[in-house]
């Protein structure tokens, strides 16, 4: 029984040592970029009332949520998505604010996926939300900031695919399909299932130009020039036409940011969240099959919490990003490699004094008393397996300090007083 308790449940894992240090480093890099764009951090609860994520919100489906009850019988859920939590908070604390609100976050989300999918059920998500700005400039800022975040994290080869949900919505209005058919068609188009789309549409009565445009949707991806070609297919469908025009305007602003080379377009991208109302985007890179970031515009979500405010945001899957960095062999330098200050029992006072001095100078330092039964070599082996760079060993006389590289390099000897003056 005790051995069984050493294991974690399916879908969750421990992250420790160098892996955890690298994740912390990447998180700090991304946070710094978001801060430079003027966003301020907000923390929302790990669990909320079920109603925050109910079906009408358009978030994660109910069966993929971890639900439980409080002592009063209220249904609670571990948050599967942070955006509705941000929307609730913004409506509560910024109800009367009529200027743009820039919020950022970092927290874990919990999605009860099937164990057979081999995906994490708990993962870390970082993101930002721009509330109260309906313009295309806000779309461009969010897209450019996401690209800057991924570049700062260390990625070099990635693409942000951008779509617009109203292209699909306009076609659905013109096609007059019921909700069940729309949901099924959404899945087929997202999966680029050309034959499935053809089979479904061939059975439905609708205008020939609408039918043709829907059939072509899975093929509508690539450069902005390829997306412009789709305008000819929707000249009689204003909502879909305006979606393409919005993407054209977005591309022009992204060129001003200088990030257009990281962008492609996909009119067949529809997103898993139904609260999206405008542009949507996903970031992909080598080494992971899933998107490492998703986002989009959700102009009606805050209205469900009582505040009318257009909004756009993105979330970066930090765990997926770390997998991509590892598989692409991109080094993440950390401040984990520190120092051990090793001392004999008689030199405790000197060791504490030196440790305080070195820490005040920014050295990451572990203070360790040397046990008689252990040799300096034992501590070197410990340093190597703990990713510690060197050992400072105060000799028995308390006058000299040996600088011992953990990797077995040349040992140097420095007077203790010199270190205290440095």
SVG drawing of the C-alpha trace seen along z (x, -y; Angstrom):
<svg xmlns="http://www.w3.org/2000/svg" viewBox="-33 -55 78 57">
<polyline fill="none" stroke="black" stroke-width="0.4" points="0.0,0.0 2.8,-2.4 4.4,-1.9 1.2,-2.7 0.9,-6.0 4.2,-7.0 2.6,-7.3 0.5,-10.3 -3.0,-9.8 -3.3,-9.6 -2.9,-12.9 -0.8,-14.7 2.9,-14.7 5.7,-16.1 8.1,-18.6 11.3,-19.1 15.0,-19.8 16.4,-21.2 13.1,-20.7 11.3,-22.8 14.0,-25.5 13.8,-25.7 10.0,-26.1 10.4,-28.9 12.9,-30.6 10.6,-30.5 7.7,-31.7 9.7,-34.7 10.7,-35.5 7.1,-35.5 5.9,-37.5 8.5,-40.1 7.3,-40.5 3.7,-40.8 4.6,-43.4 6.5,-45.4 3.2,-45.7 1.6,-47.3 -0.4,-44.3 -0.9,-43.7 -1.2,-40.4 -4.5,-39.1 -5.0,-35.9 -8.3,-34.1 -9.4,-31.1 -8.3,-27.6 -12.0,-26.5 -15.1,-28.4 -18.9,-27.9 -19.9,-25.6 -22.1,-28.3 -19.0,-30.3 -18.2,-27.6 -21.7,-26.4 -22.6,-25.5 -24.0,-29.0 -20.5,-30.4 -19.1,-28.4 -16.1,-27.0 -15.0,-23.4 -17.8,-20.9 -19.3,-19.7 -18.0,-16.1 -14.4,-17.4 -14.6,-19.3 -13.6,-18.1 -16.7,-18.8 -17.2,-18.6 -19.5,-20.0 -19.0,-22.4 -20.6,-21.9 -23.7,-23.9 -24.3,-21.6 -23.0,-24.1 -21.4,-22.6 -17.8,-23.7 -15.3,-23.0 -11.5,-23.1 -11.1,-25.8 -10.8,-24.2 -10.3,-27.6 -9.1,-30.9 -10.7,-33.3 -14.3,-33.0 -12.7,-33.6 -11.0,-36.8 -14.3,-37.9 -16.1,-37.4 -13.5,-39.3 -13.4,-42.2 -17.2,-42.5 -17.0,-42.6 -14.1,-44.9 -14.1,-47.1 -17.8,-47.4 -17.7,-51.2 -14.3,-51.4 -14.8,-52.7 -11.1,-52.6 -9.2,-49.5 -8.2,-47.1 -5.0,-45.0 -4.8,-41.9 -2.3,-39.0 -2.2,-35.7 -0.4,-32.5 -2.1,-29.5 -3.0,-25.8 -6.0,-24.6 -7.7,-21.2 -9.4,-19.3 -10.7,-15.8 -9.6,-14.3 -9.7,-10.6 -6.7,-8.7 -6.3,-7.1 -5.4,-10.4 -2.1,-10.5 -2.5,-14.3 -2.0,-16.1 -5.2,-16.8 -3.4,-19.5 -1.3,-22.0 0.1,-25.5 -1.3,-28.3 0.0,-31.9 -1.9,-34.5 -3.2,-38.1 -6.6,-39.7 -7.3,-43.1 -10.8,-44.2 -12.6,-47.2 -11.0,-47.6 -13.0,-46.6 -10.5,-47.7 -8.3,-45.8 -5.4,-47.5 -6.2,-45.4 -6.2,-42.2 -2.8,-43.2 -1.3,-44.0 -2.4,-40.7 -1.0,-38.7 2.3,-40.6 2.6,-40.2 2.1,-36.4 4.8,-36.3 7.2,-38.3 6.5,-35.9 7.3,-32.8 10.5,-34.4 11.6,-35.5 10.9,-31.9 13.5,-30.7 11.5,-29.4 12.7,-30.3 10.6,-28.2 6.9,-28.6 3.8,-30.0 0.7,-31.7 -2.3,-30.7 -5.1,-33.2 -8.7,-32.8 -12.0,-34.6 -15.0,-32.9 -17.4,-35.2 -16.4,-33.7 -18.0,-30.5 -20.8,-32.2 -21.8,-34.2 -21.9,-31.0 -24.0,-29.2 -26.5,-32.1 -26.8,-31.9 -27.0,-28.1 -29.7,-28.0 -28.3,-24.8 -29.6,-23.7 -27.3,-23.7 -26.5,-20.0 -25.4,-20.2 -23.4,-23.3 -21.5,-21.5 -20.8,-18.5 -19.7,-20.7 -17.5,-22.6 -15.7,-19.4 -15.3,-18.3 -13.9,-21.6 -11.5,-21.8 -10.2,-18.3 -9.8,-19.2 -12.2,-16.4 -13.0,-17.3 -15.1,-14.2 -17.0,-14.5 -17.9,-18.1 -19.0,-17.2 -21.2,-14.3 -22.9,-16.5 -23.5,-19.5 -24.6,-17.5 -27.7,-16.5 -28.7,-20.0 -30.7,-22.6 -28.9,-25.9 -27.7,-28.5 -25.1,-27.2 -22.5,-29.9 -23.0,-29.2 -22.5,-25.4 -19.4,-26.0 -17.9,-28.3 -18.5,-25.8 -17.0,-23.0 -13.9,-25.1 -13.4,-26.1 -11.1,-23.2 -8.7,-24.4 -8.8,-28.1 -5.4,-28.4 -2.0,-29.8 -0.7,-33.3 -2.8,-36.5 -2.8,-36.4 -4.4,-33.0 -7.0,-34.2 -7.8,-37.2 -8.8,-34.7 -11.7,-33.5 -13.3,-37.0 -14.6,-36.0 -16.5,-33.2 -18.4,-35.3 -19.3,-38.5 -23.0,-37.9 -22.4,-37.0 -21.5,-40.3 -20.6,-38.8 -18.1,-36.4 -16.7,-39.1 -16.1,-41.4 -14.2,-38.7 -11.7,-38.5 -11.4,-42.3 -10.7,-42.3 -7.9,-39.8 -6.4,-42.0 -6.4,-45.0 -4.9,-42.9 -2.1,-41.8 -1.3,-45.4 -0.8,-46.3 1.2,-43.2 3.6,-44.4 4.1,-47.6 5.1,-45.4 7.5,-43.5 6.1,-40.1 4.3,-39.2 6.8,-36.4 5.4,-34.4 1.8,-34.6 -0.3,-32.4 -4.1,-32.3 -6.7,-29.6 -10.4,-30.4 -11.2,-26.8 -9.9,-27.4 -12.9,-27.5 -11.6,-27.0 -12.9,-24.8 -14.5,-27.6 -17.8,-28.9 -17.4,-32.3 -15.2,-33.5 -16.7,-36.2 -13.9,-37.5 -10.4,-36.6 -9.0,-33.4 -5.5,-32.1 -3.3,-29.2 0.5,-28.9 2.3,-25.8 5.9,-24.7 7.9,-21.5 8.1,-18.8 4.5,-18.9 1.3,-17.9 -0.9,-20.3 -1.0,-24.1 1.3,-25.7 -1.0,-28.8 -4.5,-29.7 -6.6,-32.8 -9.2,-35.0 -11.8,-37.8 -14.8,-37.2 -16.9,-40.4 -20.0,-38.9 -18.6,-36.9 -18.4,-39.7 -22.0,-40.7 -23.0,-37.4 -21.5,-38.7 -23.2,-42.1 -20.5,-44.2 -20.6,-45.2 -17.0,-45.2 -15.3,-43.9 -12.3,-41.6 -9.5,-39.6 -6.9,-37.3 -4.5,-34.4 -3.2,-31.6 0.1,-29.9 0.3,-26.2 3.5,-26.3 3.9,-22.6 3.5,-22.1 6.0,-24.9 8.6,-23.3 8.2,-20.0 8.8,-21.8 11.9,-23.6 13.3,-20.3 12.6,-18.4 14.1,-21.2 17.2,-21.0 16.9,-24.7 18.8,-25.4 17.2,-27.3 19.7,-28.9 18.7,-28.9 20.0,-30.4 19.7,-27.0 23.5,-26.3 24.7,-27.7 27.3,-27.0 27.7,-24.8 29.6,-26.4 31.0,-23.4 32.5,-23.8 34.0,-21.8 32.1,-21.9 34.6,-24.3 34.1,-26.9 30.3,-27.4 30.5,-31.1 32.9,-31.9 30.8,-29.9 27.6,-31.7 29.4,-35.1 30.8,-34.2 27.4,-32.8 25.6,-36.0 28.3,-38.0 28.1,-35.9 24.3,-35.9 24.3,-39.7 26.3,-39.8 23.8,-37.6 25.3,-34.1 22.8,-31.2 24.3,-29.3 23.6,-26.2 25.3,-26.2 26.3,-22.6 28.2,-21.2 30.7,-18.5 30.0,-15.2 33.0,-13.1 31.8,-10.0 31.6,-11.8 34.5,-12.9 34.7,-16.0 34.2,-13.7 30.8,-12.7 29.8,-16.3 31.1,-16.7 28.9,-13.8 25.9,-15.4 26.7,-18.7 26.8,-17.1 23.5,-15.3 21.9,-18.4 23.2,-20.7 25.4,-22.8 28.4,-24.3 31.0,-24.5 31.9,-23.8 33.6,-26.4 35.3,-24.4 36.5,-26.2 39.5,-24.3 39.9,-23.3 42.1,-26.3 39.4,-28.6 41.9,-30.7 41.7,-29.4 38.8,-28.4 39.1,-25.7 37.1,-26.4 36.2,-23.0 34.4,-22.7 31.7,-20.0 32.8,-18.7 36.2,-17.8 38.1,-20.8 41.2,-22.5 40.8,-23.3 41.8,-26.9 42.6,-28.1 41.6,-31.6 42.1,-33.3 38.9,-33.6 39.5,-37.3 39.7,-38.0 36.3,-36.5 34.8,-38.5 36.2,-41.7 35.1,-40.9"/>
</svg>
